[in-house]
Amino acid sequence: MGQESEQESESGDVNQSFTVTSSGDNSNQSVGAQGTANTGNAQNQVAVEQVDSSAENIEVEGGSSIEVSPEQATQTQQEVEQAAAAAE
């Protein structure tokens, strides 16, 4: 007795862009930009074959999943150095 199973998957393209701007005479910033994407497919195929059995319904529990959990820490120390001239 034999059994064949076939499973296909498709994936797409990822196109991400990030823009960080700053303006002003006395401005600063620290940016931690992180792009996260997944174009894959979670696949889980189960084949069940009955031999000399009288079971009518067979249920298979569980499955596959894809988890994306990015982490990023951005630390900065910003200082403003300012020189002022005193008017006499």
C-alpha positions as protocol buffer text, in pm:
chain_id: "A"
residue {
  index: 1
  type: MET
  ca { x: 0 y: 0 z: 0 }
}
residue {
  index: 2
  type: GLY
  ca { x: 132 y: 342 z: -81 }
}
residue {
  index: 3
  type: GLN
  ca { x: 25 y: 703 z: -62 }
}
residue {
  index: 4
  type: GLU
  ca { x: 153 y: 1020 z: -222 }
}
residue {
  index: 5
  type: SER
  ca { x: 108 y: 1373 z: -99 }
}
residue {
  index: 6
  type: GLU
  ca { x: 184 y: 1699 z: -272 }
}
residue {
  index: 7
  type: GLN
  ca { x: 189 y: 2051 z: -134 }
}
residue {
  index: 8
  type: GLU
  ca { x: 273 y: 2373 z: -314 }
}
residue {
  index: 9
  type: SER
  ca { x: 349 y: 2715 z: -177 }
}
residue {
  index: 10
  type: GLU
  ca { x: 385 y: 3062 z: -316 }
}
residue {
  index: 11
  type: SER
  ca { x: 578 y: 3360 z: -190 }
}
residue {
  index: 12
  type: GLY
  ca { x: 581 y: 3726 z: -281 }
}
residue {
  index: 13
  type: ASP
  ca { x: 831 y: 4007 z: -294 }
}
residue {
  index: 14
  type: VAL
  ca { x: 894 y: 4251 z: -11 }
}
residue {
  index: 15
  type: ASN
  ca { x: 967 y: 4614 z: -85 }
}
residue {
  index: 16
  type: GLN
  ca { x: 1026 y: 4834 z: 218 }
}
residue {
  index: 17
  type: SER
  ca { x: 1161 y: 5184 z: 243 }
}
residue {
  index: 18
  type: PHE
  ca { x: 1221 y: 5415 z: 537 }
}
residue {
  index: 19
  type: THR
  ca { x: 1266 y: 5790 z: 544 }
}
residue {
  index: 20
  type: VAL
  ca { x: 1393 y: 5983 z: 844 }
}
residue {
  index: 21
  type: THR
  ca { x: 1402 y: 6361 z: 833 }
}
residue {
  index: 22
  type: SER
  ca { x: 1493 y: 6632 z: 1075 }
}
residue {
  index: 23
  type: SER
  ca { x: 1467 y: 7008 z: 1057 }
}
residue {
  index: 24
  type: GLY
  ca { x: 1534 y: 7310 z: 1271 }
}
residue {
  index: 25
  type: ASP
  ca { x: 1840 y: 7493 z: 1392 }
}
residue {
  index: 26
  type: ASN
  ca { x: 1872 y: 7302 z: 1717 }
}
residue {
  index: 27
  type: SER
  ca { x: 1728 y: 6957 z: 1658 }
}
residue {
  index: 28
  type: ASN
  ca { x: 1860 y: 6607 z: 1691 }
}
residue {
  index: 29
  type: GLN
  ca { x: 1719 y: 6260 z: 1692 }
}
residue {
  index: 30
  type: SER
  ca { x: 1807 y: 5895 z: 1720 }
}
residue {
  index: 31
  type: VAL
  ca { x: 1614 y: 5661 z: 1498 }
}
residue {
  index: 32
  type: GLY
  ca { x: 1619 y: 5284 z: 1506 }
}
residue {
  index: 33
  type: ALA
  ca { x: 1438 y: 5188 z: 1186 }
}
residue {
  index: 34
  type: GLN
  ca { x: 1372 y: 4819 z: 1141 }
}
residue {
  index: 35
  type: GLY
  ca { x: 1172 y: 4654 z: 870 }
}
residue {
  index: 36
  type: THR
  ca { x: 1029 y: 4308 z: 924 }
}
residue {
  index: 37
  type: ALA
  ca { x: 845 y: 4106 z: 666 }
}
residue {
  index: 38
  type: ASN
  ca { x: 761 y: 3747 z: 587 }
}
residue {
  index: 39
  type: THR
  ca { x: 645 y: 3619 z: 252 }
}
residue {
  index: 40
  type: GLY
  ca { x: 666 y: 3249 z: 332 }
}
residue {
  index: 41
  type: ASN
  ca { x: 384 y: 3008 z: 386 }
}
residue {
  index: 42
  type: ALA
  ca { x: 334 y: 2788 z: 688 }
}
residue {
  index: 43
  type: GLN
  ca { x: 295 y: 2438 z: 555 }
}
residue {
  index: 44
  type: ASN
  ca { x: 177 y: 2132 z: 734 }
}
residue {
  index: 45
  type: GLN
  ca { x: 45 y: 1839 z: 539 }
}
residue {
  index: 46
  type: VAL
  ca { x: -67 y: 1524 z: 715 }
}
residue {
  index: 47
  type: ALA
  ca { x: -149 y: 1208 z: 526 }
}
residue {
  index: 48
  type: VAL
  ca { x: -348 y: 939 z: 704 }
}
residue {
  index: 49
  type: GLU
  ca { x: -397 y: 595 z: 562 }
}
residue {
  index: 50
  type: GLN
  ca { x: -638 y: 340 z: 708 }
}
residue {
  index: 51
  type: VAL
  ca { x: -554 y: -28 z: 690 }
}
residue {
  index: 52
  type: ASP
  ca { x: -795 y: -287 z: 833 }
}
residue {
  index: 53
  type: SER
  ca { x: -972 y: -16 z: 1030 }
}
residue {
  index: 54
  type: SER
  ca { x: -1332 y: 77 z: 1087 }
}
residue {
  index: 55
  type: ALA
  ca { x: -1280 y: 439 z: 1189 }
}
residue {
  index: 56
  type: GLU
  ca { x: -1505 y: 675 z: 993 }
}
residue {
  index: 57
  type: ASN
  ca { x: -1363 y: 1015 z: 1074 }
}
residue {
  index: 58
  type: ILE
  ca { x: -1003 y: 1094 z: 1155 }
}
residue {
  index: 59
  type: GLU
  ca { x: -919 y: 1438 z: 1287 }
}
residue {
  index: 60
  type: VAL
  ca { x: -565 y: 1569 z: 1301 }
}
residue {
  index: 61
  type: GLU
  ca { x: -497 y: 1859 z: 1536 }
}
residue {
  index: 62
  type: GLY
  ca { x: -211 y: 2103 z: 1536 }
}
residue {
  index: 63
  type: GLY
  ca { x: -47 y: 2269 z: 1244 }
}
residue {
  index: 64
  type: SER
  ca { x: 232 y: 2497 z: 1141 }
}
residue {
  index: 65
  type: SER
  ca { x: 273 y: 2865 z: 1210 }
}
residue {
  index: 66
  type: ILE
  ca { x: 522 y: 3137 z: 1134 }
}
residue {
  index: 67
  type: GLU
  ca { x: 608 y: 3384 z: 1404 }
}
residue {
  index: 68
  type: VAL
  ca { x: 801 y: 3703 z: 1340 }
}
residue {
  index: 69
  type: SER
  ca { x: 922 y: 3869 z: 1660 }
}
residue {
  index: 70
  type: PRO
  ca { x: 1188 y: 4128 z: 1589 }
}
residue {
  index: 71
  type: GLU
  ca { x: 1356 y: 4315 z: 1870 }
}
residue {
  index: 72
  type: GLN
  ca { x: 1568 y: 4626 z: 1852 }
}
residue {
  index: 73
  type: ALA
  ca { x: 1708 y: 4855 z: 2117 }
}
residue {
  index: 74
  type: THR
  ca { x: 1820 y: 5205 z: 2027 }
}
residue {
  index: 75
  type: GLN
  ca { x: 2005 y: 5404 z: 2289 }
}
residue {
  index: 76
  type: THR
  ca { x: 2132 y: 5756 z: 2258 }
}
residue {
  index: 77
  type: GLN
  ca { x: 2269 y: 6033 z: 2470 }
}
residue {
  index: 78
  type: GLN
  ca { x: 2195 y: 6373 z: 2328 }
}
residue {
  index: 79
  type: GLU
  ca { x: 2360 y: 6686 z: 2450 }
}
residue {
  index: 80
  type: VAL
  ca { x: 2316 y: 7046 z: 2353 }
}
residue {
  index: 81
  type: GLU
  ca { x: 2623 y: 7265 z: 2376 }
}
residue {
  index: 82
  type: GLN
  ca { x: 2527 y: 7625 z: 2356 }
}
residue {
  index: 83
  type: ALA
  ca { x: 2750 y: 7929 z: 2383 }
}
residue {
  index: 84
  type: ALA
  ca { x: 2581 y: 8258 z: 2461 }
}
residue {
  index: 85
  type: ALA
  ca { x: 2735 y: 8599 z: 2431 }
}
residue {
  index: 86
  type: ALA
  ca { x: 2636 y: 8844 z: 2697 }
}
residue {
  index: 87
  type: ALA
  ca { x: 2547 y: 9189 z: 2574 }
}
residue {
  index: 88
  type: GLU
  ca { x: 2727 y: 9474 z: 2749 }
}
